[in-house]
Structures are given as C-alpha cells and as structure tokens.
Amino acid sequence: MSISNAVRSVLSMKGRKQNDLLGVLDVKSKQALSNKMVNERWSGSDLASIAEFTGGKLAFVFPDGQMVYIEEEKAPDAANI
C-alpha cells in the first residue's frame, strides 16, 4: 500500500477528510495537498503529524515486536523560553 493510500485509509477510519490536513500539515492550498498525495511527497514530520491528528502513533515495528515511536517535535512555547 502506498503512503498516500495509507493516509487516506487512516483518515477514513477516523472520520476525517483529506482537506482537514491543510491546517495539520500547514499546506497553503488544496492543490498543494493534492500534489503531495499524488506525488507521494511525505516527510517523516508529515506522517507523525497525521498520526497525532488521528489519535495514533507513528512507529518502526520490528519482527521481534520491538517498536520505536516517532513523535512530532513541537516548537518550544515562547512563554517557557
């Protein structure tokens, strides 16, 4: 399954729409999001953001069951600097 198809599946499972990703991914237009989907231009950060948005986690899963989770890093809060 392609990454774009996996993203579509996750969105569908969680009752979200593709256009909901505009704000999540900080994409400026529907066309830019469509291009990302068609051309499979996903960054790890994009996928971690989508996982968080849908209530999931992004991870490397190994045959022995070990998992390494990938979380979207947030910019530090200006009040805490």
N, C-alpha and C positions, 0 to 999 in steps of 0.2 A: 504494500500500500504506500502510495506517495505521501509525503509530509502534508501536502495540501489536502489530500483526501482524509488523512487522519485528523487534521484541524477541522475540516467540515463535519466529520463524524462526531468529534468531541463537542462541537458547538450544537449539533443536533441533539445529542444525548442530554445536554444540559439546558435545552430550550432557548438557546441563544441564536442570534442571527449574525451572518458574516459582517454586516455593517456595524455591529457592536464592537468590532475590533478596531475601528477607526480611532477611537479615543485610547483604547488599551495600548495600541502599537504606535500611537502618535503619528498616524498616517494622515496626510492632508486631504486626500480625495478618494472617492470610491474607485476611480480609475487606477490610482496608485495601489490600492489594496488588491484590486483585480489583477494587476500586473504581478504583484508579489505571489498571488495564488497560482497564476498560470505559469510563471517562470520559476517557481519553486525557490524563491529568494527569501529564505528564512534564516535568521540568526538564532543562536542559542538563546539570546536575550528575548527575542520574539516568542520563542516556544515556552520559555519559563514564564513570561508574562501571560500567555494564553492559558497555561496550566493554572496559574494563580487565579486568573479571572474566572475560570470554570470550576474552581474549588479542588483542583488536582495538584499533582506534583510531577515535575519532570525528573527522570532518573535514568542512570545507566543500570541495567539489571543484568547480572552475570548468571551463567548456568548453575552455579552453586548456591544461588539465592541471595548473594550479597547485592546491596543496592547503594548507589551513591546518588543522592538527591542534588538537583541543581535548582537554586532559588535565584530569583531576580534580585539584584542588588539595588537597594534604594539609595538615592542621594541623601546625605545627612540633612536632617532638619535644621534650618537656619537658626532656630532658637537654641539648638544644642551645640552650636559651634563656638 
